Amino acid sequence: MTYNSRPIRTLIILVAIALLAVGAAHGKAAGGEAAAGDKAAQAFATIGNWLVLGPIAFPWPAFHDEADDFGVAELLRVDPVETEELWPSAGAGLAWPREPELTWTAAEAGAQGVELATDGEVPQMAYLAAYLESSRFVEVELKLRSHHLLRVFLDGAEVAAKTTSESAPEPTGKRRRRAKGKDSVIAGELGAPLVVTTGKHLLLVQALRDPAGHESWSVAGELVAKEANLESAAAAVTVSTSARHGLRIADLLDTDQVAELAISPDGEYVAIEIRHPAVPAEWGERRVEIRRIRDGAVVRVLQGGEADLAWAGEGTRFSYQAPGRKGTNLWLSSLDAGEPRRLLAEVEHFESYLWVPDGKSILYSVSEPAPADERGVKRYRSLPDRWSGWRDRSHLYQLSVADGSRRRLSVGRLNDTLLDVSPDSRRILLSRTRANTSDPPFSETELYEIDLAILEPRSLCKLTWFTGASYSPDGKTLLVLGGPGSFAGVGANVPEGKIVNEYDTQAFLYDLRSGEAEPITREFDPTIADAEWPHHGDGAIWFRVQDRVWGRLVRYDPGTKRFTPLAADVDVISEFSVADAAGTVVYLGSSVDRPDRVYAQELGEGSEPRELLVPDAERFADLELGKVESRSFETGGTEILGRVHYPPDFDPERKYPLLVYFYGGMSPIDRSFGGRYPKNLWAAHGYVVYVLQPSGATGFGQEFSARHVNDWGKTVAEEIIAGTKQFVAAHPFVDAERIGCLGASYGGFMTMLLTTRTDLFAAAVSHAGISSIGSYWGQGWWGYHYSATASAGSYPWNNREVYVDQSPLFHADKITTPLLLLHGSADTNVPPGESQQLYTALKVLGKEVELIEVGDENHRIQNYPKRKLWMQTILAWFDKQLKGQPEFWQHLYGDEAKPKG
């Protein structure tokens, strides 16, 4: 440990060190003399090792001597590197402006800290990095000593600065005023307050040598804490130079995300649309990378908002959208040569487009916004009139690529949604949806064909649970995706007396001549997510399916009627694209222990996937995850799948708090990485996480998914309680007194409901939960539509058992679990009143409850800083309730008697 050079003080400190135990493994000292003469603050850790970059000459800007207000303090503020992106390790390089790549090197601090070499009469810059890892939320202070200038960053954000150097001439005029301010400068010492949450954090020091200062250039650092917090800080915080880390919120939010894939018709190239949140801005950036499939090399990058890239019918021509000042521009380009050509200029309310297979024209849709009533009132015309944009009308146009001429293809009172173009380029397939108040789901979709030569529409069929449709390679058949009840229920496969779950999407082959539909997935348990039927190749259909908790690609042969899964290298495939010649497929996927990546795979027998892209691979290079194990159980004769996520440093001899996560609605919790409710993140914060897949989810077969209908948690609650009890009984490392549960949307409803049925849980979190099924049915934008399946045939006036008995609000007096309610204030799916009602009831009843509304956010929290705070809020609540650590919650929201802010 390094101390100042005053002899008496040094003697006192050395005696104190001799009397105190020193945590050598982490450089910790239990106690010690106050760092700056403050008896209330004591040192508990010395930063004995740093990663150092530089030093390197950092010359004055030209004519700096003419500027009275530009001195060393201003030079310190010049940022040569992006601190937000840094996560250094020994031996790693970093590009420095106008210099060869520099390398981070490990340096051990001596008596005066890390000595930095001085050279020349110009200023010099260096960076020092160390990692702070904490097992809990703590507030500590960093004490740095240096005779020269310093800036301190924690996870890329500046927390303090020292803007003067010792033995340098006193600043005058403007320089004096700029040099002072709120910086803590005491005899070469800088105090930087640090808020350290659970996990690993980068402590970065930017050091600047003032050539006018004659003192040696070194940096020494230690961590101090107030006496009241000293013991907990010393036990929680370690300091190292290792970049290895558990999953962080930044790893989930600050990363590139693949949004779309488009493979070229010949299977030689793939266009990958990548989005980045542009941290910490609210809105993100996006780009399109075109990569050669055989080696993954990038051959073209489109930046500046370009998106929705589509390949022409053949060759290497492609089109893409780009924003203009008044509307959307559509551009045509090629990988071969030549400058891009603008096909459409400044089209207002442009929606989407599709190439005609012959490559001669493009079909596109434009929305016509409905005029608002200038009186400020709105008379509802139908149930879906509550939906934003319902009165707007989308219509179709055709653009000739050769001469730029355009014609309008459709008008009318309904939206025209373009689905596909026939392989011979002569017909288009579209859908139109009408409100239908008389029959669930209270809307009806009609499929049409339009002959492009005469623009004559032909009605094909009407469907109530329609998902999508496309042409077969010969143009004689349609592949239609919809609920089991489509086409008079020919796709249904449930026991007598059961009602099908219309969200369990099935596939049908619809004969355009006879009008008959053949269900091809009725005996196939996985539910259909989407499909592609290439116009050339072997005639096979490619389905992306939800197979229980796995997301797979499956090839279907219409001749043999056989399904063959692709042997992919991930648990969940989320996007895919098949070459028109059907020789190659590219897909995006992830696993519970592996972030997203893009693969290419030939479709021959024995082919292996090739990795094309791992977004932000460097960020995840040092990631440490805990193991994930399957953990299923049986109840009522049914196997309920589950899995457990362990902390990275799991020790079976310890006792851990447990978080139980579930959804309980119509879709399972798949094995993808991250997501809005990241199990690996919670595990990294010291929780064992148990994930259950209760009855009613799709992907397990129609009988299983039909259990959701008119159940509203009766079966699911029993399964969650039984599964949790079995898990705890079988695992002695789980503390039965510290169990939390959480869910969102329907899972939020299940959280509320569970707290009325059991006192098993010591804390609970409900995000966007439904407290009153009746009010959700009537007020939620999709409440009545969702309930057409979830509550098939049941309404508030004819089924009290569902709408009252299963509504948590009517059983609020039974809740004893501390409950956190989270809701977006602009949630249209589940209105915020659902949480407000239960909050009101529990407050009146004197129960422990918190309600946090996230302003101007809908069902999903999208705004970057608000989403980060929302994720922190969940962790802070469980830390308070299950770990007995209220400090993080108090930091975010203050005490109830003294609200923060």
LINWOVEN-V883595 format. One record per backbone hydrogen bond with DSSP energy under -0.5 kcal/mol. CO is the residue of the C=O (numbers start at 1). NH is the residue of the N-H. If there is no record, write none. Layout:
co->{CO:CO}
nh->{NH:NH}
This chain:
co->{6:7:8:9:10:11:12:13:14:15:16:17:21:21:22:23:23:23:26:27:28:29:33:34:37:38:40:41:42:44:45:46:48:50:50:51:52:53:56:61:63:64:66:67:69:71:72:73:74:75:77:78:81:82:83:89:92:94:96:99:102:104:105:107:110:113:113:114:123:124:125:125:126:127:128:129:130:131:131:132:133:134:138:138:140:141:141:142:142:143:144:145:147:149:150:151:152:152:153:154:157:160:161:162:165:166:172:172:173:174:175:176:183:186:188:189:190:190:191:192:194:194:195:196:199:201:201:202:202:203:204:205:205:206:207:208:208:209:209:210:216:217:219:220:221:222:223:223:224:225:226:226:227:229:230:231:232:233:236:238:240:245:248:248:249:249:250:257:260:262:264:265:268:269:270:270:271:271:272:272:273:273:274:275:276:278:285:286:286:287:288:289:289:290:290:291:292:292:297:297:300:302:307:310:314:316:317:318:319:320:321:322:327:328:329:329:330:330:331:332:333:341:341:344:346:347:347:349:352:354:356:360:360:361:362:363:364:365:365:366:367:368:372:373:378:382:383:384:387:389:393:394:395:396:396:397:398:399:399:400:405:407:415:416:417:420:422:426:427:428:429:429:430:431:432:434:436:439:442:444:445:446:447:447:448:449:450:450:451:451:455:456:458:461:463:465:468:470:472:476:477:478:478:479:480:481:481:482:483:484:485:486:486:486:487:489:495:500:501:503:505:506:507:507:508:508:509:509:510:510:511:516:517:518:518:521:523:525:527:530:532:541:541:542:543:543:544:544:545:545:546:546:547:549:550:550:551:552:553:554:555:556:556:557:557:562:564:566:571:572:572:575:577:579:580:583:584:585:586:587:588:588:589:590:590:591:594:597:598:598:599:600:601:604:610:613:614:616:616:617:618:620:622:627:629:633:635:638:638:639:640:641:642:643:644:644:645:647:651:656:657:658:659:659:660:661:666:668:677:678:679:680:681:682:682:683:686:688:688:689:689:690:691:693:694:697:699:701:702:703:704:704:705:706:708:708:711:713:714:715:716:717:718:719:720:721:722:723:724:725:726:727:728:731:733:734:735:738:739:739:740:741:742:743:744:745:745:746:747:748:749:750:751:752:753:753:754:754:755:762:763:764:765:765:766:766:767:769:771:772:773:774:775:776:780:780:782:783:784:785:786:786:787:789:790:791:795:795:799:799:800:800:802:803:804:806:807:808:809:811:812:818:819:819:820:820:821:822:823:824:828:829:831:832:832:833:834:835:836:837:838:839:840:841:842:843:847:848:850:851:852:853:854:854:857:860:860:863:864:865:866:867:868:869:870:871:872:873:874:875:876:877:878:878:879:879:884:886:887:888:889:890:893:898}
nh->{10:11:12:13:14:15:16:17:18:19:20:20:23:30:24:26:27:28:239:46:23:31:43:37:39:41:227:35:225:29:223:48:109:52:107:129:105:127:125:64:66:67:68:70:71:75:76:77:77:78:79:80:83:85:86:92:104:102:99:96:94:91:52:50:113:110:115:219:58:209:55:56:207:53:205:51:203:133:240:201:238:199:140:196:194:143:224:144:192:222:190:220:166:208:162:206:159:160:204:157:154:152:163:150:168:215:175:176:177:178:179:180:185:189:146:186:144:192:193:142:140:196:197:138:134:132:203:155:204:130:153:128:207:151:126:149:210:124:211:213:218:116:114:145:47:143:44:45:141:42:229:230:230:233:234:235:236:237:135:133:131:624:251:252:252:253:254:275:273:271:267:581:293:264:272:291:262:273:274:289:259:260:287:257:285:281:276:304:305:274:302:272:291:299:300:270:295:296:292:299:290:288:321:319:317:335:312:333:310:331:307:329:324:347:322:331:343:344:320:341:318:332:343:330:348:328:350:367:365:363:359:401:402:356:399:354:397:351:352:395:369:393:374:376:380:385:386:387:390:392:368:416:366:409:410:364:407:362:401:404:400:398:417:418:431:429:425:452:422:450:419:420:448:417:446:444:439:442:436:434:463:432:460:461:430:458:428:452:455:456:457:451:449:447:445:483:481:479:475:512:472:480:510:470:508:467:468:506:486:491:489:489:490:491:490:492:498:502:504:505:528:482:520:521:480:510:511:518:478:512:515:511:519:509:520:524:525:701:546:544:542:543:556:532:545:554:529:530:547:552:527:548:550:671:547:552:573:545:566:543:564:541:558:561:562:557:555:568:551:574:590:588:586:582:536:603:579:601:577:599:574:575:597:571:572:594:591:589:612:613:587:610:585:607:600:598:617:619:620:621:621:623:245:646:644:640:638:635:640:641:633:693:631:691:629:646:689:650:654:735:688:740:661:690:742:692:698:670:679:682:683:684:685:685:687:686:657:659:690:645:691:661:643:641:697:700:548:705:706:707:696:707:708:709:711:712:714:717:718:719:720:721:722:723:724:725:726:727:728:729:730:731:731:734:656:736:738:658:762:763:660:765:662:767:747:749:770:750:751:752:753:754:755:756:756:757:757:758:816:818:741:820:743:767:768:822:745:771:809:776:777:778:779:780:783:784:786:787:788:788:789:790:791:792:710:794:798:799:802:803:804:805:806:774:807:808:810:811:812:814:815:764:821:850:766:822:852:768:854:827:781:831:834:835:836:837:838:839:840:841:842:843:844:845:847:846:849:819:821:853:823:855:825:857:826:858:862:867:868:869:870:871:872:873:874:875:876:877:878:879:880:881:882:883:883:885:886:890:891:892:893:894:900:895}
